[in-house]
Amino acid sequence: MALTISLVFFAGFLVVVLVRTGYLRLWPALAAVLFGFSLASTGIAPAINGAISGIAGWISTLG
């Protein structure tokens, strides 16, 4: 659970920084957020969550 909260915080911070610096516009960012919410309610959500957990586990073994 701690990894998920950290990942969400990092991704949110990154989006805010990109919008504020002008590298990412507001409307495409909102479209990506809406896409993420709709993707989370589909059947592929557990596979995505498992892939993220696997990558995080792999990264934790490196350091």
PQR file of N, CA, C, O and H, with PARSE charges and radii, in Angstrom:
ATOM      1  N   MET A   1       0.813  -1.197   0.000 -0.4000 1.5000
ATOM      2  CA  MET A   1       0.000   0.000   0.000 -0.0000 2.0000
ATOM      3  C   MET A   1       0.855   1.259   0.000  0.5500 1.7000
ATOM      4  O   MET A   1       0.507   2.247  -0.646 -0.5500 1.4000
ATOM      5  N   ALA A   2       1.965   1.228   0.718 -0.4000 1.5000
ATOM      6  CA  ALA A   2       2.823   2.406   0.777 -0.0000 2.0000
ATOM      7  C   ALA A   2       3.388   2.734  -0.600  0.5500 1.7000
ATOM      8  O   ALA A   2       3.537   3.905  -0.948 -0.5500 1.4000
ATOM      9  H   ALA A   2       2.248   0.425   1.243  0.4000 1.0000
ATOM     10  N   LEU A   3       3.705   1.698  -1.389 -0.4000 1.5000
ATOM     11  CA  LEU A   3       4.228   1.936  -2.721 -0.0000 2.0000
ATOM     12  C   LEU A   3       3.184   2.586  -3.608  0.5500 1.7000
ATOM     13  O   LEU A   3       3.503   3.481  -4.391 -0.5500 1.4000
ATOM     14  H   LEU A   3       3.584   0.747  -1.106  0.4000 1.0000
ATOM     15  N   THR A   4       1.958   2.149  -3.495 -0.4000 1.5000
ATOM     16  CA  THR A   4       0.890   2.713  -4.313 -0.0000 2.0000
ATOM     17  C   THR A   4       0.683   4.182  -4.006  0.5500 1.7000
ATOM     18  O   THR A   4       0.535   4.991  -4.922 -0.5500 1.4000
ATOM     19  H   THR A   4       1.699   1.422  -2.859  0.4000 1.0000
ATOM     20  N   ILE A   5       0.670   4.537  -2.739 -0.4000 1.5000
ATOM     21  CA  ILE A   5       0.484   5.941  -2.380 -0.0000 2.0000
ATOM     22  C   ILE A   5       1.666   6.759  -2.867  0.5500 1.7000
ATOM     23  O   ILE A   5       1.478   7.869  -3.365 -0.5500 1.4000
ATOM     24  H   ILE A   5       0.790   3.880  -1.995  0.4000 1.0000
ATOM     25  N   SER A   6       2.870   6.245  -2.736 -0.4000 1.5000
ATOM     26  CA  SER A   6       4.049   6.961  -3.201 -0.0000 2.0000
ATOM     27  C   SER A   6       4.015   7.131  -4.714  0.5500 1.7000
ATOM     28  O   SER A   6       4.355   8.202  -5.216 -0.5500 1.4000
ATOM     29  H   SER A   6       3.023   5.344  -2.331  0.4000 1.0000
ATOM     30  N   LEU A   7       3.617   6.111  -5.444 -0.4000 1.5000
ATOM     31  CA  LEU A   7       3.547   6.182  -6.896 -0.0000 2.0000
ATOM     32  C   LEU A   7       2.491   7.189  -7.333  0.5500 1.7000
ATOM     33  O   LEU A   7       2.713   7.949  -8.277 -0.5500 1.4000
ATOM     34  H   LEU A   7       3.341   5.240  -5.036  0.4000 1.0000
ATOM     35  N   VAL A   8       1.361   7.203  -6.667 -0.4000 1.5000
ATOM     36  CA  VAL A   8       0.311   8.159  -6.997 -0.0000 2.0000
ATOM     37  C   VAL A   8       0.783   9.580  -6.701  0.5500 1.7000
ATOM     38  O   VAL A   8       0.551  10.493  -7.493 -0.5500 1.4000
ATOM     39  H   VAL A   8       1.181   6.586  -5.901  0.4000 1.0000
ATOM     40  N   PHE A   9       1.444   9.764  -5.561 -0.4000 1.5000
ATOM     41  CA  PHE A   9       1.953  11.085  -5.217 -0.0000 2.0000
ATOM     42  C   PHE A   9       2.985  11.549  -6.243  0.5500 1.7000
ATOM     43  O   PHE A   9       2.937  12.693  -6.695 -0.5500 1.4000
ATOM     44  H   PHE A   9       1.632   9.023  -4.917  0.4000 1.0000
ATOM     45  N   PHE A  10       3.916  10.670  -6.612 -0.4000 1.5000
ATOM     46  CA  PHE A  10       4.947  11.026  -7.593 -0.0000 2.0000
ATOM     47  C   PHE A  10       4.324  11.360  -8.943  0.5500 1.7000
ATOM     48  O   PHE A  10       4.695  12.359  -9.559 -0.5500 1.4000
ATOM     49  H   PHE A  10       3.955   9.740  -6.245  0.4000 1.0000
ATOM     50  N   ALA A  11       3.396  10.552  -9.409 -0.4000 1.5000
ATOM     51  CA  ALA A  11       2.764  10.802 -10.704 -0.0000 2.0000
ATOM     52  C   ALA A  11       1.974  12.108 -10.684  0.5500 1.7000
ATOM     53  O   ALA A  11       2.016  12.876 -11.645 -0.5500 1.4000
ATOM     54  H   ALA A  11       3.095   9.740  -8.909  0.4000 1.0000
ATOM     55  N   GLY A  12       1.263  12.357  -9.601 -0.4000 1.5000
ATOM     56  CA  GLY A  12       0.526  13.619  -9.483 -0.0000 2.0000
ATOM     57  C   GLY A  12       1.447  14.821  -9.457  0.5500 1.7000
ATOM     58  O   GLY A  12       1.174  15.836 -10.098 -0.5500 1.4000
ATOM     59  H   GLY A  12       1.230  11.733  -8.820  0.4000 1.0000
ATOM     60  N   PHE A  13       2.541  14.708  -8.712 -0.4000 1.5000
ATOM     61  CA  PHE A  13       3.518  15.792  -8.655 -0.0000 2.0000
ATOM     62  C   PHE A  13       4.128  16.042 -10.026  0.5500 1.7000
ATOM     63  O   PHE A  13       4.307  17.192 -10.428 -0.5500 1.4000
ATOM     64  H   PHE A  13       2.763  13.884  -8.191  0.4000 1.0000
ATOM     65  N   LEU A  14       4.449  14.969 -10.748 -0.4000 1.5000
ATOM     66  CA  LEU A  14       5.025  15.099 -12.073 -0.0000 2.0000
ATOM     67  C   LEU A  14       4.060  15.779 -13.043  0.5500 1.7000
ATOM     68  O   LEU A  14       4.478  16.618 -13.841 -0.5500 1.4000
ATOM     69  H   LEU A  14       4.304  14.035 -10.421  0.4000 1.0000
ATOM     70  N   VAL A  15       2.792  15.433 -12.985 -0.4000 1.5000
ATOM     71  CA  VAL A  15       1.797  16.063 -13.859 -0.0000 2.0000
ATOM     72  C   VAL A  15       1.662  17.543 -13.530  0.5500 1.7000
ATOM     73  O   VAL A  15       1.582  18.371 -14.438 -0.5500 1.4000
ATOM     74  H   VAL A  15       2.452  14.752 -12.336  0.4000 1.0000
ATOM     75  N   VAL A  16       1.636  17.887 -12.247 -0.4000 1.5000
ATOM     76  CA  VAL A  16       1.531  19.293 -11.857 -0.0000 2.0000
ATOM     77  C   VAL A  16       2.735  20.087 -12.364  0.5500 1.7000
ATOM     78  O   VAL A  16       2.580  21.191 -12.885 -0.5500 1.4000
ATOM     79  H   VAL A  16       1.702  17.214 -11.510  0.4000 1.0000
ATOM     80  N   VAL A  17       3.919  19.529 -12.213 -0.4000 1.5000
ATOM     81  CA  VAL A  17       5.132  20.211 -12.682 -0.0000 2.0000
ATOM     82  C   VAL A  17       5.103  20.378 -14.199  0.5500 1.7000
ATOM     83  O   VAL A  17       5.446  21.444 -14.710 -0.5500 1.4000
ATOM     84  H   VAL A  17       4.045  18.632 -11.790  0.4000 1.0000
ATOM     85  N   LEU A  18       4.702  19.347 -14.915 -0.4000 1.5000
ATOM     86  CA  LEU A  18       4.655  19.429 -16.372 -0.0000 2.0000
ATOM     87  C   LEU A  18       3.617  20.433 -16.853  0.5500 1.7000
ATOM     88  O   LEU A  18       3.845  21.128 -17.844 -0.5500 1.4000
ATOM     89  H   LEU A  18       4.423  18.481 -14.500  0.4000 1.0000
ATOM     90  N   VAL A  19       2.489  20.518 -16.171 -0.4000 1.5000
ATOM     91  CA  VAL A  19       1.467  21.497 -16.559 -0.0000 2.0000
ATOM     92  C   VAL A  19       1.964  22.906 -16.261  0.5500 1.7000
ATOM     93  O   VAL A  19       1.787  23.809 -17.078 -0.5500 1.4000
ATOM     94  H   VAL A  19       2.305  19.954 -15.367  0.4000 1.0000
ATOM     95  N   ARG A  20       2.584  23.102 -15.100 -0.4000 1.5000
ATOM     96  CA  ARG A  20       3.053  24.440 -14.714 -0.0000 2.0000
ATOM     97  C   ARG A  20       4.186  24.935 -15.600  0.5500 1.7000
ATOM     98  O   ARG A  20       4.287  26.134 -15.857 -0.5500 1.4000
ATOM     99  H   ARG A  20       2.728  22.368 -14.436  0.4000 1.0000
ATOM    100  N   THR A  21       5.056  24.015 -16.080 -0.4000 1.5000
ATOM    101  CA  THR A  21       6.166  24.439 -16.931 -0.0000 2.0000
ATOM    102  C   THR A  21       5.764  24.578 -18.397  0.5500 1.7000
ATOM    103  O   THR A  21       6.535  25.118 -19.191 -0.5500 1.4000
ATOM    104  H   THR A  21       4.974  23.041 -15.871  0.4000 1.0000
ATOM    105  N   GLY A  22       4.601  24.115 -18.766 -0.4000 1.5000
ATOM    106  CA  GLY A  22       4.132  24.255 -20.135 -0.0000 2.0000
ATOM    107  C   GLY A  22       4.439  23.068 -21.033  0.5500 1.7000
ATOM    108  O   GLY A  22       4.077  23.082 -22.210 -0.5500 1.4000
ATOM    109  H   GLY A  22       3.975  23.677 -18.121  0.4000 1.0000
ATOM    110  N   TYR A  23       5.097  22.046 -20.509 -0.4000 1.5000
ATOM    111  CA  TYR A  23       5.376  20.862 -21.321 -0.0000 2.0000
ATOM    112  C   TYR A  23       4.131  20.004 -21.532  0.5500 1.7000
ATOM    113  O   TYR A  23       4.066  19.218 -22.477 -0.5500 1.4000
ATOM    114  H   TYR A  23       5.391  22.036 -19.554  0.4000 1.0000
ATOM    115  N   LEU A  24       3.161  20.157 -20.663 -0.4000 1.5000
ATOM    116  CA  LEU A  24       1.906  19.417 -20.775 -0.0000 2.0000
ATOM    117  C   LEU A  24       0.772  20.409 -20.594  0.5500 1.7000
ATOM    118  O   LEU A  24       0.732  21.145 -19.609 -0.5500 1.4000
ATOM    119  H   LEU A  24       3.214  20.796 -19.896  0.4000 1.0000
ATOM    120  N   ARG A  25      -0.128  20.425 -21.527 -0.4000 1.5000
ATOM    121  CA  ARG A  25      -1.263  21.345 -21.436 -0.0000 2.0000
ATOM    122  C   ARG A  25      -2.347  20.755 -20.544  0.5500 1.7000
ATOM    123  O   ARG A  25      -2.374  19.549 -20.297 -0.5500 1.4000
ATOM    124  H   ARG A  25      -0.095  19.827 -22.327  0.4000 1.0000
ATOM    125  N   LEU A  26      -3.228  21.606 -20.072 -0.4000 1.5000
ATOM    126  CA  LEU A  26      -4.241  21.200 -19.103 -0.0000 2.0000
ATOM    127  C   LEU A  26      -5.230  20.191 -19.690  0.5500 1.7000
ATOM    128  O   LEU A  26      -5.518  19.179 -19.051 -0.5500 1.4000
ATOM    129  H   LEU A  26      -3.206  22.585 -20.273  0.4000 1.0000
ATOM    130  N   TRP A  27      -5.751  20.442 -20.881 -0.4000 1.5000
ATOM    131  CA  TRP A  27      -6.779  19.564 -21.438 -0.0000 2.0000
ATOM    132  C   TRP A  27      -6.257  18.165 -21.759  0.5500 1.7000
ATOM    133  O   TRP A  27      -6.954  17.192 -21.469 -0.5500 1.4000
ATOM    134  H   TRP A  27      -5.518  21.264 -21.400  0.4000 1.0000
ATOM    135  N   PRO A  28      -5.059  18.015 -22.345 -0.5600 1.5000
ATOM    136  CA  PRO A  28      -4.543  16.650 -22.517  0.2800 2.0000
ATOM    137  C   PRO A  28      -4.298  15.941 -21.187  0.5500 1.7000
ATOM    138  O   PRO A  28      -4.485  14.728 -21.087 -0.5500 1.4000
ATOM    139  N   ALA A  29      -3.885  16.681 -20.178 -0.4000 1.5000
ATOM    140  CA  ALA A  29      -3.681  16.072 -18.854 -0.0000 2.0000
ATOM    141  C   ALA A  29      -5.005  15.578 -18.287  0.5500 1.7000
ATOM    142  O   ALA A  29      -5.071  14.480 -17.734 -0.5500 1.4000
ATOM    143  H   ALA A  29      -3.733  17.666 -20.260  0.4000 1.0000
ATOM    144  N   LEU A  30      -6.056  16.376 -18.420 -0.4000 1.5000
ATOM    145  CA  LEU A  30      -7.368  15.952 -17.936 -0.0000 2.0000
ATOM    146  C   LEU A  30      -7.893  14.757 -18.726  0.5500 1.7000
ATOM    147  O   LEU A  30      -8.530  13.868 -18.161 -0.5500 1.4000
ATOM    148  H   LEU A  30      -6.002  17.268 -18.869  0.4000 1.0000
ATOM    149  N   ALA A  31      -7.627  14.736 -20.031 -0.4000 1.5000
ATOM    150  CA  ALA A  31      -8.049  13.594 -20.844 -0.0000 2.0000
ATOM    151  C   ALA A  31      -7.322  12.325 -20.387  0.5500 1.7000
ATOM    152  O   ALA A  31      -7.926  11.253 -20.333 -0.5500 1.4000
ATOM    153  H   ALA A  31      -7.109  15.458 -20.490  0.4000 1.0000
ATOM    154  N   ALA A  32      -6.036  12.439 -20.060 -0.4000 1.5000
ATOM    155  CA  ALA A  32      -5.282  11.281 -19.584 -0.0000 2.0000
ATOM    156  C   ALA A  32      -5.808  10.796 -18.238  0.5500 1.7000
ATOM    157  O   ALA A  32      -5.871   9.590 -17.997 -0.5500 1.4000
ATOM    158  H   ALA A  32      -5.546  13.309 -20.104  0.4000 1.0000
ATOM    159  N   VAL A  33      -6.183  11.714 -17.366 -0.4000 1.5000
ATOM    160  CA  VAL A  33      -6.749  11.339 -16.063 -0.0000 2.0000
ATOM    161  C   VAL A  33      -8.074  10.615 -16.246  0.5500 1.7000
ATOM    162  O   VAL A  33      -8.308   9.586 -15.612 -0.5500 1.4000
ATOM    163  H   VAL A  33      -6.132  12.693 -17.562  0.4000 1.0000
ATOM    164  N   LEU A  34      -8.939  11.135 -17.098 -0.4000 1.5000
ATOM    165  CA  LEU A  34     -10.215  10.473 -17.353 -0.0000 2.0000
ATOM    166  C   LEU A  34     -10.011   9.095 -17.984  0.5500 1.7000
ATOM    167  O   LEU A  34     -10.732   8.150 -17.662 -0.5500 1.4000
ATOM    168  H   LEU A  34      -8.749  11.971 -17.613  0.4000 1.0000
ATOM    169  N   PHE A  35      -9.039   8.981 -18.873 -0.4000 1.5000
ATOM    170  CA  PHE A  35      -8.726   7.681 -19.466 -0.0000 2.0000
ATOM    171  C   PHE A  35      -8.252   6.710 -18.389  0.5500 1.7000
ATOM    172  O   PHE A  35      -8.630   5.538 -18.400 -0.5500 1.4000
ATOM    173  H   PHE A  35      -8.453   9.748 -19.134  0.4000 1.0000
ATOM    174  N   GLY A  36      -7.436   7.185 -17.469 -0.4000 1.5000
ATOM    175  CA  GLY A  36      -6.951   6.330 -16.388 -0.0000 2.0000
ATOM    176  C   GLY A  36      -8.073   5.838 -15.494  0.5500 1.7000
ATOM    177  O   GLY A  36      -8.099   4.671 -15.100 -0.5500 1.4000
ATOM    178  H   GLY A  36      -7.129   8.136 -17.460  0.4000 1.0000
ATOM    179  N   PHE A  37      -9.007   6.736 -15.172 -0.4000 1.5000
ATOM    180  CA  PHE A  37     -10.143   6.323 -14.352 -0.0000 2.0000
ATOM    181  C   PHE A  37     -11.022   5.316 -15.069  0.5500 1.7000
ATOM    182  O   PHE A  37     -11.482   4.353 -14.456 -0.5500 1.4000
ATOM    183  H   PHE A  37      -8.986   7.684 -15.492  0.4000 1.0000
ATOM    184  N   SER A  38     -11.260   5.517 -16.346 -0.4000 1.5000
ATOM    185  CA  SER A  38     -12.092   4.561 -17.073 -0.0000 2.0000
ATOM    186  C   SER A  38     -11.344   3.241 -17.281  0.5500 1.7000
ATOM    187  O   SER A  38     -11.971   2.181 -17.285 -0.5500 1.4000
ATOM    188  H   SER A  38     -10.886   6.300 -16.844  0.4000 1.0000
ATOM    189  N   LEU A  39     -10.025   3.280 -17.452 -0.4000 1.5000
ATOM    190  CA  LEU A  39      -9.246   2.062 -17.593 -0.0000 2.0000
ATOM    191  C   LEU A  39      -9.225   1.266 -16.297  0.5500 1.7000
ATOM    192  O   LEU A  39      -9.183   0.036 -16.328 -0.5500 1.4000
ATOM    193  H   LEU A  39      -9.515   4.140 -17.449  0.4000 1.0000
ATOM    194  N   ALA A  40      -9.254   1.948 -15.163 -0.4000 1.5000
ATOM    195  CA  ALA A  40      -9.230   1.272 -13.862 -0.0000 2.0000
ATOM    196  C   ALA A  40     -10.497   0.461 -13.615  0.5500 1.7000
ATOM    197  O   ALA A  40     -10.491  -0.449 -12.786 -0.5500 1.4000
ATOM    198  H   ALA A  40      -9.288   2.947 -15.138  0.4000 1.0000
ATOM    199  N   SER A  41     -11.570   0.772 -14.314 -0.4000 1.5000
ATOM    200  CA  SER A  41     -12.814   0.036 -14.095 -0.0000 2.0000
ATOM    201  C   SER A  41     -12.999  -1.116 -15.084  0.5500 1.7000
ATOM    202  O   SER A  41     -14.045  -1.764 -15.081 -0.5500 1.4000
ATOM    203  H   SER A  41     -11.574   1.511 -14.987  0.4000 1.0000
ATOM    204  N   THR A  42     -12.009  -1.375 -15.920 -0.4000 1.5000
ATOM    205  CA  THR A  42     -12.115  -2.466 -16.880 -0.0000 2.0000
ATOM    206  C   THR A  42     -11.485  -3.741 -16.328  0.5500 1.7000
ATOM    207  O   THR A  42     -10.949  -3.742 -15.220 -0.5500 1.4000
ATOM    208  H   THR A  42     -11.159  -0.849 -15.922  0.4000 1.0000
ATOM    209  N   GLY A  43     -11.547  -4.791 -17.073 -0.4000 1.5000
ATOM    210  CA  GLY A  43     -10.997  -6.066 -16.651 -0.0000 2.0000
ATOM    211  C   GLY A  43      -9.476  -6.142 -16.720  0.5500 1.7000
ATOM    212  O   GLY A  43      -8.881  -7.062 -16.160 -0.5500 1.4000
ATOM    213  H   GLY A  43     -11.983  -4.791 -17.973  0.4000 1.0000
ATOM    214  N   ILE A  44      -8.843  -5.198 -17.390 -0.4000 1.5000
ATOM    215  CA  ILE A  44      -7.392  -5.230 -17.507 -0.0000 2.0000
ATOM    216  C   ILE A  44      -6.707  -4.568 -16.304  0.5500 1.7000
ATOM    217  O   ILE A  44      -5.484  -4.634 -16.188 -0.5500 1.4000
ATOM    218  H   ILE A  44      -9.326  -4.450 -17.845  0.4000 1.0000
ATOM    219  N   ALA A  45      -7.464  -3.941 -15.420 -0.4000 1.5000
ATOM    220  CA  ALA A  45      -6.887  -3.248 -14.263 -0.0000 2.0000
ATOM    221  C   ALA A  45      -6.032  -4.168 -13.377  0.5500 1.7000
ATOM    222  O   ALA A  45      -4.955  -3.748 -12.957 -0.5500 1.4000
ATOM    223  H   ALA A  45      -8.458  -3.888 -15.514  0.4000 1.0000
ATOM    224  N   PRO A  46      -6.463  -5.407 -13.074 -0.5600 1.5000
ATOM    225  CA  PRO A  46      -5.601  -6.276 -12.262  0.2800 2.0000
ATOM    226  C   PRO A  46      -4.271  -6.616 -12.952  0.5500 1.7000
ATOM    227  O   PRO A  46      -3.245  -6.748 -12.284 -0.5500 1.4000
ATOM    228  N   ALA A  47      -4.285  -6.755 -14.253 -0.4000 1.5000
ATOM    229  CA  ALA A  47      -3.044  -7.045 -14.978 -0.0000 2.0000
ATOM    230  C   ALA A  47      -2.091  -5.852 -14.924  0.5500 1.7000
ATOM    231  O   ALA A  47      -0.884  -6.029 -14.761 -0.5500 1.4000
ATOM    232  H   ALA A  47      -5.118  -6.648 -14.796  0.4000 1.0000
ATOM    233  N   ILE A  48      -2.625  -4.653 -15.058 -0.4000 1.5000
ATOM    234  CA  ILE A  48      -1.796  -3.451 -14.971 -0.0000 2.0000
ATOM    235  C   ILE A  48      -1.234  -3.311 -13.563  0.5500 1.7000
ATOM    236  O   ILE A  48      -0.058  -2.991 -13.391 -0.5500 1.4000
ATOM    237  H   ILE A  48      -3.606  -4.509 -15.191  0.4000 1.0000
ATOM    238  N   ASN A  49      -2.061  -3.547 -12.565 -0.4000 1.5000
ATOM    239  CA  ASN A  49      -1.605  -3.465 -11.178 -0.0000 2.0000
ATOM    240  C   ASN A  49      -0.519  -4.508 -10.903  0.5500 1.7000
ATOM    241  O   ASN A  49       0.461  -4.218 -10.217 -0.5500 1.4000
ATOM    242  H   ASN A  49      -3.017  -3.807 -12.705  0.4000 1.0000
ATOM    243  N   GLY A  50      -0.686  -5.695 -11.426 -0.4000 1.5000
ATOM    244  CA  GLY A  50       0.328  -6.731 -11.261 -0.0000 2.0000
ATOM    245  C   GLY A  50       1.630  -6.379 -11.956  0.5500 1.7000
ATOM    246  O   GLY A  50       2.708  -6.649 -11.425 -0.5500 1.4000
ATOM    247  H   GLY A  50      -1.482  -5.931 -11.983  0.4000 1.0000
ATOM    248  N   ALA A  51       1.547  -5.781 -13.133 -0.4000 1.5000
ATOM    249  CA  ALA A  51       2.755  -5.372 -13.850 -0.0000 2.0000
ATOM    250  C   ALA A  51       3.497  -4.282 -13.088  0.5500 1.7000
ATOM    251  O   ALA A  51       4.724  -4.316 -12.998 -0.5500 1.4000
ATOM    252  H   ALA A  51       0.671  -5.561 -13.564  0.4000 1.0000
ATOM    253  N   ILE A  52       2.772  -3.326 -12.544 -0.4000 1.5000
ATOM    254  CA  ILE A  52       3.401  -2.259 -11.767 -0.0000 2.0000
ATOM    255  C   ILE A  52       4.041  -2.833 -10.511  0.5500 1.7000
ATOM    256  O   ILE A  52       5.149  -2.439 -10.147 -0.5500 1.4000
ATOM    257  H   ILE A  52       1.775  -3.299 -12.616  0.4000 1.0000
ATOM    258  N   SER A  53       3.365  -3.750  -9.853 -0.4000 1.5000
ATOM    259  CA  SER A  53       3.936  -4.386  -8.671 -0.0000 2.0000
ATOM    260  C   SER A  53       5.178  -5.197  -9.009  0.5500 1.7000
ATOM    261  O   SER A  53       6.151  -5.186  -8.255 -0.5500 1.4000
ATOM    262  H   SER A  53       2.465  -4.070 -10.149  0.4000 1.0000
ATOM    263  N   GLY A  54       5.152  -5.891 -10.123 -0.4000 1.5000
ATOM    264  CA  GLY A  54       6.313  -6.658 -10.563 -0.0000 2.0000
ATOM    265  C   GLY A  54       7.506  -5.781 -10.874  0.5500 1.7000
ATOM    266  O   GLY A  54       8.633  -6.098 -10.495 -0.5500 1.4000
ATOM    267  H   GLY A  54       4.362  -5.899 -10.736  0.4000 1.0000
ATOM    268  N   ILE A  55       7.261  -4.678 -11.563 -0.4000 1.5000
ATOM    269  CA  ILE A  55       8.349  -3.740 -11.885 -0.0000 2.0000
ATOM    270  C   ILE A  55       8.899  -3.136 -10.603  0.5500 1.7000
ATOM    271  O   ILE A  55      10.114  -3.003 -10.459 -0.5500 1.4000
ATOM    272  H   ILE A  55       6.345  -4.421 -11.870  0.4000 1.0000
ATOM    273  N   ALA A  56       8.031  -2.769  -9.673 -0.4000 1.5000
ATOM    274  CA  ALA A  56       8.492  -2.198  -8.404 -0.0000 2.0000
ATOM    275  C   ALA A  56       9.303  -3.212  -7.603  0.5500 1.7000
ATOM    276  O   ALA A  56      10.297  -2.855  -6.971 -0.5500 1.4000
ATOM    277  H   ALA A  56       7.044  -2.877  -9.790  0.4000 1.0000
ATOM    278  N   GLY A  57       8.883  -4.468  -7.628 -0.4000 1.5000
ATOM    279  CA  GLY A  57       9.651  -5.509  -6.954 -0.0000 2.0000
ATOM    280  C   GLY A  57      11.013  -5.726  -7.597  0.5500 1.7000
ATOM    281  O   GLY A  57      12.006  -5.952  -6.906 -0.5500 1.4000
ATOM    282  H   GLY A  57       8.076  -4.759  -8.141  0.4000 1.0000
ATOM    283  N   TRP A  58      11.052  -5.658  -8.918 -0.4000 1.5000
ATOM    284  CA  TRP A  58      12.312  -5.810  -9.628 -0.0000 2.0000
ATOM    285  C   TRP A  58      13.256  -4.652  -9.304  0.5500 1.7000
ATOM    286  O   TRP A  58      14.451  -4.856  -9.093 -0.5500 1.4000
ATOM    287  H   TRP A  58      10.245  -5.475  -9.479  0.4000 1.0000
ATOM    288  N   ILE A  59      12.710  -3.439  -9.267 -0.4000 1.5000
ATOM    289  CA  ILE A  59      13.536  -2.265  -8.945 -0.0000 2.0000
ATOM    290  C   ILE A  59      14.062  -2.353  -7.508  0.5500 1.7000
ATOM    291  O   ILE A  59      15.196  -1.957  -7.236 -0.5500 1.4000
ATOM    292  H   ILE A  59      11.739  -3.273  -9.439  0.4000 1.0000
ATOM    293  N   SER A  60      13.249  -2.864  -6.602 -0.4000 1.5000
ATOM    294  CA  SER A  60      13.692  -2.956  -5.198 -0.0000 2.0000
ATOM    295  C   SER A  60      14.828  -3.964  -5.029  0.5500 1.7000
ATOM    296  O   SER A  60      15.610  -3.847  -4.086 -0.5500 1.4000
ATOM    297  H   SER A  60      12.328  -3.185  -6.823  0.4000 1.0000
ATOM    298  N   THR A  61      14.935  -4.949  -5.917 -0.4000 1.5000
ATOM    299  CA  THR A  61      16.031  -5.903  -5.819 -0.0000 2.0000
ATOM    300  C   THR A  61      17.336  -5.345  -6.380  0.5500 1.7000
ATOM    301  O   THR A  61      18.407  -5.877  -6.090 -0.5500 1.4000
ATOM    302  H   THR A  61      14.299  -5.044  -6.683  0.4000 1.0000
ATOM    303  N   LEU A  62      17.260  -4.290  -7.172 -0.4000 1.5000
ATOM    304  CA  LEU A  62      18.463  -3.696  -7.760 -0.0000 2.0000
ATOM    305  C   LEU A  62      19.274  -2.922  -6.721  0.5500 1.7000
ATOM    306  O   LEU A  62      20.504  -2.954  -6.753 -0.5500 1.4000
ATOM    307  H   LEU A  62      16.390  -3.858  -7.408  0.4000 1.0000
ATOM    308  N   GLY A  63      18.619  -2.245  -5.824 -0.4000 1.5000
ATOM    309  CA  GLY A  63      19.339  -1.375  -4.890 -0.0000 2.0000
ATOM    310  C   GLY A  63      19.284  -1.888  -3.541  0.5500 1.7000
ATOM    311  O   GLY A  63      19.839  -1.278  -2.626 -0.5500 1.4000
ATOM    312  H   GLY A  63      17.619  -2.220  -5.797  0.4000 1.0000
TER
END
